[in-house]
Amino acid sequence: MDEGWTLAAKADALKLRARMVQAIRRFFVERDFLEVETPCRIPAPAPECHIEPVASGEWFLHPSPELCMKRLLAAGYPKIFQLCRCFRGGERGERHLPEFTLLEWYRSHADYRALMDDCEGLIGQMAGELGFGSSLGPPGRRIRLGPPWERLTVREAFARYAPVPLSEALAADRFDEILALSIEPRLGNETPVFLYDYPAELGSLARVKAGDPSVAERFELYIAGLEVANAFSELTDPREQRRRFEEAIRRRRRQGRPVSPMPESFLEALAGMPPSAGIALGIDRLAMTVSGRERIEDVVAFTPESL
Amino acid sequence: MYTASDLRKGLRIKIENDPYIVTEFNFVKPGKGQALYRCKLKNMINGNQFERTFRSVDVFETADLQEKKMQYLYKEEGKYCFMDNQSYEQVFLTEEQVGEAKHFLLDNIEVEILLFEERPLGISLPNFIDVVVTKADPWAKGDSVSGNTKPVTVQTGYQLQVPPFIEEGEKIRIDTRSGEYLTRVKG
């Protein structure tokens, strides 16, 4: 296909995306968040069962800027945000690019509920500035953006939409499959939805809930069936964090997949990190929901295949 | 051997001893969760289709598919017989397996037969064949408006639209992919 034509056809989406990013920056600057930049090439990403870091020489391209940003929190920066490219091996589909753009922001002395409020404020204000008023999406399928948005626990979502209850899905290792294929398409079609309180074993870098150790204080934000963000009340216990990383490394070894070194300097800093909350939001996916495009390649100028 | 991350549209894999072609493919993954590979698969022997979701730990055998040059011999009781001119081995294809190609099977024409572990699955023709027109209405002189066509029948029994100046007994070239007339062949 003619390249000039392909790129020209994306002009509307690319212009909207640029205005979206500018509105996001304004939102955080107005609220006294400090914009930071951290290295995208790092010696040790957070060990995760299902995220493949991309090697760069002896080091790795970061799959998320989370570790360096939390070191800044530990050093006393209370409110920070970053917009950066991230890299995850093998991820390519209608909603995935192996190189993509994340927005991350962190608040110290706050938990994941404060981030839910931030999401409502950020996306509501941005849509207004872009001229969408207080809703998004095509006529007939408008998604209302006025707060409060729907809040649904993972357990409730399984009870409402899944063919089997949560406990059974976990026991049969079908959690991801059921979430992706049966639940996600039903989420966020009237208002955006916060899917929250994940089973503790899927807590990743989130702390367990005070009063209910079976769940972790983690949420994902869904708009029109699309997972847009993932957030935690951050785990601040370095020993528990090391145990989870070791478990992820063990599982990767068992599956014969490559492992990266333990992120020691992060674990060291974690001991001094105040109670905090942090979130990663996919800019490409947000651009998809704002521009009404179904495929991620429609909101970026270039894909790996076009290079 | 393929792993799930090799899956893509058009890939041919073997499942429970049958060859399948991936007709639709999508990559799905919850951010922190497992990668899922959603496929629509078509059985290359019986044409049955189904959807299945694979995980990164799944592995597949490659479907052992071959193309072999063979010569068309005859049709009998709904079966089409082809012969390998080197080994004199003969294979039979059903009308369904031959598909649209049945319109262009000239006697002794050389074709490619797609084989799965020695079992024939399908046929590919040369892109162009030359055939004799066996039935055509005479050319009404004066009917020279460009774009006009008339129906004719060729030696294989196939009917198609051709320009009005084509007459019975003439040879024409057909594109077997579209089934359309291309040009008149002299001699």
Interface residues (C-beta under 8 A of the other chain):
Chain A: E48 C49 H50 I51 G90 E91 R92 G93 E94 R95 H96 F175 D176 E177 L179 A180 L181 E184 L202 S204 E220 E227 N230 Q255
Chain B: S5 N26 F27 V28 K29 P30 G31 K32 G33 Q34 A35 L36 R38 T53 R55 S56 V57
